[in-house]
Amino acid sequence: SRDLAEMTAHVIRQCEDGSDQNRQLEVFADRSGVYHAAGAGETTWYEFAVEALRLQKEREPGQKFAAIEAISTTQYPTPARRPANSRLDCRKLKDRLGWQMMDWHESLRKVLAEIPQ
């Protein structure tokens, strides 16, 4: 959510940079649309969980944690069909807004560092 808030502030600053209200509306209209916003890089839910657990183990070396076991999408009980590849293409953020989302590793590190031990 912090990454999204920073991106939103970036876009608001771009819109406010217009010298008058008409120019601001033009900038806003030029940047409106649907965007994908996800941490830079690629991962799976399993890899994300493994990394989160690894980082938490570093923070709490004496603590015991449950093991994480990889399963296939077909093994996960959900009524919704899931795509084999659900990566988001966030190039439009960079191309139209000049914004690159933070790498998911770094974002995860920052979030976990804020959680009190």
LUMMARVO-63327 format. One line per field, with one value per residue: residue number from 1; residue in one letter; x, y, z of N, C-alpha, C in turn. Coordinates in pm, 1 decimal. Example, Ala and Ser with C-alpha at 12.3 -4.5 7.8 and 13.67 -1.06 7.14 Angstrom:
2
num: [1, 2]
residuo: [A, S]
nx: [1319.0, 1285.0]
ny: [-569.0, -225.0]
nz: [780.0, 708.0]
cax: [1230.0, 1367.0]
cay: [-450.0, -106.0]
caz: [780.0, 714.0]
cx: [1320.0, 1290.0]
cy: [-330.0, 3.0]
cz: [780.0, 787.0]
END
This chain:
117
num: [1, 2, 3, 4, 5, 6, 7, 8, 9, 10, 11, 12, 13, 14, 15, 16, 17, 18, 19, 20, 21, 22, 23, 24, 25, 26, 27, 28, 29, 30, 31, 32, 33, 34, 35, 36, 37, 38, 39, 40, 41, 42, 43, 44, 45, 46, 47, 48, 49, 50, 51, 52, 53, 54, 55, 56, 57, 58, 59, 60, 61, 62, 63, 64, 65, 66, 67, 68, 69, 70, 71, 72, 73, 74, 75, 76, 77, 78, 79, 80, 81, 82, 83, 84, 85, 86, 87, 88, 89, 90, 91, 92, 93, 94, 95, 96, 97, 98, 99, 100, 101, 102, 103, 104, 105, 106, 107, 108, 109, 110, 111, 112, 113, 114, 115, 116, 117]
residuo: [S, R, D, L, A, E, M, T, A, H, V, I, R, Q, C, E, D, G, S, D, Q, N, R, Q, L, E, V, F, A, D, R, S, G, V, Y, H, A, A, G, A, G, E, T, T, W, Y, E, F, A, V, E, A, L, R, L, Q, K, E, R, E, P, G, Q, K, F, A, A, I, E, A, I, S, T, T, Q, Y, P, T, P, A, R, R, P, A, N, S, R, L, D, C, R, K, L, K, D, R, L, G, W, Q, M, M, D, W, H, E, S, L, R, K, V, L, A, E, I, P, Q]
nx: [81.7, 204.0, 376.4, 188.0, 67.9, 282.5, 321.2, 76.3, 94.8, 306.5, 184.6, -14.3, 146.8, 250.8, 17.9, -42.5, 165.9, 96.6, 48.2, -193.9, -546.5, -672.4, -456.8, -380.0, -600.7, -570.0, -328.7, -407.8, -611.9, -455.8, -313.1, -495.5, -666.0, -643.6, -419.8, -164.3, -25.2, 225.9, 473.3, 805.8, 976.5, 954.2, 762.9, 633.9, 345.6, 434.0, 718.3, 719.3, 614.9, 814.9, 1033.9, 939.5, 921.3, 1191.6, 1308.3, 1175.2, 1271.6, 1534.3, 1495.3, 1395.0, 1573.6, 1569.5, 1315.3, 1067.3, 930.5, 660.9, 685.8, 697.1, 520.5, 532.2, 265.2, 69.4, -132.1, -364.7, -394.2, -482.4, -768.2, -1015.0, -1300.6, -1273.4, -1124.6, -782.2, -532.9, -246.4, -33.0, -10.4, 117.4, 163.0, 180.6, 356.1, 455.6, 322.6, 292.6, 552.1, 602.5, 394.3, 357.7, 603.1, 692.5, 831.3, 760.1, 868.5, 1109.3, 982.6, 1112.4, 1250.6, 1036.7, 892.2, 1083.9, 1087.9, 823.0, 806.6, 1000.4, 871.7, 687.0, 615.1, 822.2]
ny: [-119.9, 117.4, 160.4, 199.1, 431.2, 612.3, 612.5, 720.9, 978.1, 1072.7, 1089.7, 1277.5, 1500.9, 1539.1, 1616.0, 1850.8, 2008.3, 2143.8, 2473.8, 2611.4, 2558.7, 2446.5, 2331.2, 2145.2, 1975.0, 1870.6, 1728.1, 1542.7, 1406.6, 1295.6, 1108.4, 938.4, 622.2, 259.8, 89.2, -148.4, -225.3, -353.1, -501.0, -472.1, -716.7, -1078.7, -1343.7, -1630.2, -1723.4, -1908.3, -1869.0, -1607.2, -1641.4, -1807.0, -1632.2, -1430.3, -1575.7, -1646.1, -1392.2, -1322.0, -1515.8, -1430.5, -1201.2, -1306.3, -1515.8, -1731.7, -1829.1, -2073.7, -2176.3, -2268.0, -2506.8, -2440.3, -2560.3, -2629.2, -2624.5, -2725.6, -2524.0, -2660.3, -2816.0, -2645.8, -2568.4, -2409.0, -2249.7, -2086.2, -2065.9, -2055.7, -1868.1, -2001.6, -1833.0, -1537.8, -1295.5, -942.5, -684.4, -404.8, -198.8, 22.1, 199.3, 300.3, 399.2, 589.3, 730.0, 762.1, 606.8, 355.9, 63.0, -44.6, -305.5, -624.5, -772.0, -579.2, -419.8, -603.9, -651.2, -396.6, -374.2, -590.9, -507.8, -304.7, -424.6, -478.4, -663.3]
nz: [0.0, 65.9, -150.3, -354.7, -258.8, -274.1, -552.0, -631.7, -517.6, -671.7, -925.8, -870.9, -816.9, -1075.2, -1209.3, -1075.5, -1154.7, -1379.9, -1494.5, -1486.4, -1423.5, -1650.9, -1787.4, -1595.0, -1601.1, -1859.2, -1831.3, -1640.3, -1782.9, -1987.1, -1846.1, -1740.3, -1703.1, -1710.5, -1511.4, -1438.1, -1128.9, -961.6, -751.4, -873.5, -1069.7, -1067.9, -925.5, -749.7, -554.3, -370.0, -370.0, -276.2, -16.5, 93.8, 89.0, 260.9, 497.7, 531.2, 574.4, 809.4, 982.0, 1002.2, 1152.0, 1387.0, 1516.9, 1705.5, 1704.9, 1622.7, 1315.6, 1098.5, 833.1, 482.6, 212.8, -126.6, -358.9, -639.5, -860.9, -920.5, -696.9, -503.8, -329.0, -480.9, -615.4, -834.5, -1155.5, -1217.9, -1388.3, -1562.1, -1584.7, -1429.1, -1425.6, -1403.0, -1639.8, -1605.3, -1755.2, -1863.6, -1653.0, -1624.2, -1882.7, -1931.2, -1693.8, -1583.7, -1371.0, -1168.0, -1006.4, -683.6, -635.1, -552.8, -353.8, -200.7, -118.0, 37.5, 239.3, 361.8, 457.8, 640.9, 822.2, 951.2, 1111.9, 1445.4, 1671.0]
cax: [0.0, 292.0, 422.1, 76.9, 50.4, 391.2, 292.6, -35.3, 148.9, 385.5, 91.6, -77.0, 246.0, 254.1, -103.4, -32.9, 271.7, 35.6, 45.4, -330.7, -641.1, -694.4, -339.6, -388.5, -700.8, -508.6, -231.6, -486.6, -677.2, -351.2, -261.9, -602.7, -674.4, -624.6, -278.4, -125.9, 76.8, 272.4, 616.3, 890.2, 1030.0, 856.2, 766.9, 511.8, 301.3, 523.9, 846.6, 694.1, 602.9, 947.3, 1116.9, 886.6, 962.2, 1336.7, 1334.0, 1126.1, 1366.9, 1649.1, 1454.5, 1368.4, 1651.7, 1537.5, 1174.2, 1037.4, 827.5, 608.7, 745.9, 612.4, 525.5, 479.5, 159.2, 29.8, -258.5, -475.1, -407.0, -541.7, -913.7, -1086.6, -1394.4, -1233.1, -1014.4, -668.9, -446.0, -112.6, 58.7, -90.1, 205.1, 109.6, 273.2, 348.1, 528.9, 244.6, 326.7, 679.0, 592.2, 301.0, 364.0, 740.7, 701.0, 869.8, 731.1, 983.1, 1125.0, 901.8, 1199.5, 1275.2, 909.2, 865.1, 1176.8, 1043.2, 698.8, 836.6, 1078.4, 779.7, 603.1, 683.1, 854.9]
cay: [0.0, 234.3, 178.0, 257.3, 569.5, 691.9, 627.6, 814.3, 1112.0, 1107.6, 1128.8, 1403.6, 1607.5, 1563.8, 1690.2, 1983.8, 2083.4, 2230.8, 2608.6, 2655.9, 2448.4, 2380.4, 2246.3, 2033.9, 1881.3, 1802.9, 1631.1, 1436.9, 1329.0, 1221.0, 1001.3, 854.1, 490.7, 143.1, 54.9, -255.8, -180.0, -462.9, -492.5, -510.3, -852.9, -1186.6, -1446.4, -1708.1, -1710.2, -1992.5, -1799.2, -1491.6, -1690.7, -1854.9, -1514.2, -1366.7, -1659.9, -1631.5, -1262.4, -1323.6, -1598.2, -1343.7, -1109.6, -1383.0, -1638.4, -1841.3, -1865.8, -2183.2, -2143.1, -2380.8, -2525.3, -2404.4, -2664.7, -2586.6, -2705.2, -2676.5, -2450.8, -2756.8, -2870.4, -2544.7, -2579.9, -2284.7, -2267.6, -2003.8, -2116.4, -1965.0, -1877.5, -2056.8, -1719.3, -1419.1, -1179.9, -816.6, -602.4, -270.5, -103.4, 143.6, 290.2, 366.5, 471.1, 703.4, 805.6, 776.1, 545.3, 214.3, 8.2, -98.9, -450.8, -687.8, -812.5, -461.4, -381.8, -702.3, -622.2, -274.6, -403.7, -675.9, -429.1, -218.1, -504.5, -492.2, -801.3]
caz: [0.0, 64.9, -288.2, -429.5, -211.7, -331.9, -693.4, -642.3, -490.1, -790.0, -1031.9, -828.8, -840.6, -1218.9, -1246.2, -1015.6, -1221.0, -1480.7, -1437.9, -1462.4, -1408.2, -1780.3, -1812.8, -1500.2, -1653.1, -1974.1, -1778.6, -1577.8, -1889.3, -2056.8, -1760.8, -1688.7, -1765.2, -1625.5, -1498.1, -1346.8, -1035.2, -877.5, -726.1, -987.1, -1060.3, -1081.5, -822.5, -729.6, -415.1, -290.1, -354.0, -191.0, 121.0, 136.0, 116.5, 382.0, 610.4, 546.7, 635.9, 947.0, 1058.6, 1030.9, 1258.1, 1508.5, 1494.6, 1796.9, 1688.5, 1530.5, 1218.6, 1021.1, 701.2, 369.5, 110.9, -256.8, -420.2, -771.4, -863.1, -919.5, -561.8, -415.8, -344.4, -506.2, -726.8, -949.5, -1237.6, -1211.1, -1505.9, -1537.4, -1575.7, -1395.3, -1406.9, -1452.8, -1717.6, -1546.9, -1840.4, -1885.7, -1542.7, -1655.8, -2010.1, -1928.2, -1568.9, -1537.9, -1238.4, -1159.5, -874.1, -612.0, -644.3, -449.5, -242.2, -117.9, -58.0, 143.1, 350.2, 430.6, 529.8, 756.8, 918.3, 1025.2, 1202.3, 1575.6, 1709.8]
cx: [85.8, 339.5, 312.4, 53.0, 158.5, 369.1, 180.0, 10.9, 230.6, 293.9, 22.3, 19.1, 254.6, 134.0, -97.3, 73.0, 217.6, 16.2, -95.6, -423.5, -666.1, -579.9, -341.3, -487.9, -648.1, -412.1, -305.4, -550.5, -576.1, -304.8, -371.6, -602.8, -656.0, -477.7, -264.7, -15.5, 110.0, 421.7, 695.4, 950.5, 917.3, 872.5, 638.0, 467.9, 391.5, 657.7, 832.7, 688.2, 736.9, 1037.8, 1070.2, 928.3, 1112.1, 1370.8, 1288.4, 1217.1, 1492.1, 1617.9, 1436.5, 1441.3, 1616.5, 1396.9, 1159.3, 920.8, 781.8, 681.8, 645.4, 630.7, 462.1, 369.5, 128.0, -102.5, -376.9, -496.8, -472.7, -691.9, -982.0, -1181.4, -1353.9, -1119.0, -903.5, -583.2, -309.8, -10.8, -24.5, -1.5, 141.7, 218.5, 255.8, 422.6, 454.6, 270.8, 451.5, 665.9, 507.1, 315.6, 506.6, 763.1, 737.7, 840.2, 859.4, 988.4, 1051.7, 985.5, 1218.2, 1147.0, 873.9, 954.4, 1129.2, 917.0, 728.1, 915.7, 988.2, 690.3, 677.8, 709.0, 796.2]
cy: [126.0, 262.8, 243.0, 402.4, 659.9, 715.4, 729.4, 957.6, 1162.3, 1159.3, 1260.8, 1520.3, 1640.7, 1647.7, 1833.0, 2070.1, 2171.6, 2369.3, 2659.6, 2534.4, 2375.1, 2286.0, 2125.4, 1929.3, 1805.5, 1694.2, 1513.3, 1347.1, 1242.5, 1099.7, 909.7, 720.0, 381.2, 105.4, -67.7, -200.6, -295.0, -445.6, -540.7, -648.6, -953.8, -1285.0, -1526.3, -1684.0, -1792.6, -1921.3, -1677.0, -1534.1, -1737.9, -1737.0, -1442.1, -1445.3, -1647.4, -1500.1, -1260.0, -1408.6, -1518.6, -1250.2, -1180.5, -1517.6, -1755.6, -1894.8, -1982.5, -2141.6, -2269.8, -2388.2, -2484.7, -2509.7, -2613.0, -2682.3, -2646.0, -2601.9, -2546.2, -2817.1, -2771.6, -2543.1, -2443.0, -2306.7, -2188.7, -2071.1, -2012.1, -1979.4, -1935.6, -1944.7, -1594.2, -1298.0, -1056.5, -741.1, -458.0, -166.3, 27.2, 245.9, 370.2, 453.3, 597.3, 790.3, 828.1, 714.4, 398.0, 166.8, -50.1, -251.0, -515.9, -733.7, -696.5, -417.0, -475.4, -677.7, -502.2, -301.2, -486.7, -600.1, -338.9, -294.6, -520.3, -639.3, -833.4]
cz: [0.0, -77.1, -372.7, -388.2, -270.3, -481.2, -714.1, -618.1, -608.4, -902.3, -996.5, -850.5, -988.9, -1262.3, -1192.5, -1083.0, -1333.6, -1419.7, -1412.2, -1461.3, -1539.5, -1812.5, -1719.5, -1549.5, -1774.0, -1927.6, -1717.4, -1683.2, -1963.7, -1976.7, -1706.6, -1762.0, -1662.5, -1628.6, -1409.2, -1258.4, -941.3, -858.8, -846.2, -962.8, -1073.3, -967.8, -827.4, -585.6, -323.7, -265.5, -264.7, -43.9, 175.5, 171.0, 242.7, 505.5, 636.1, 616.9, 781.4, 1035.7, 1092.1, 1146.5, 1390.7, 1501.4, 1585.7, 1781.9, 1591.5, 1441.8, 1148.0, 888.0, 594.0, 261.8, -17.7, -301.8, -556.9, -760.6, -855.9, -781.4, -465.0, -436.6, -359.1, -623.3, -851.0, -1024.7, -1236.6, -1336.3, -1467.8, -1520.4, -1548.7, -1364.5, -1468.1, -1528.6, -1672.8, -1630.1, -1860.2, -1775.1, -1575.6, -1780.7, -2000.1, -1804.8, -1519.4, -1401.1, -1249.4, -1018.3, -814.4, -632.1, -527.3, -331.6, -144.7, -47.4, 57.6, 264.0, 432.0, 513.8, 654.8, 862.9, 1002.5, 1123.1, 1335.1, 1608.2, 1844.9]
END
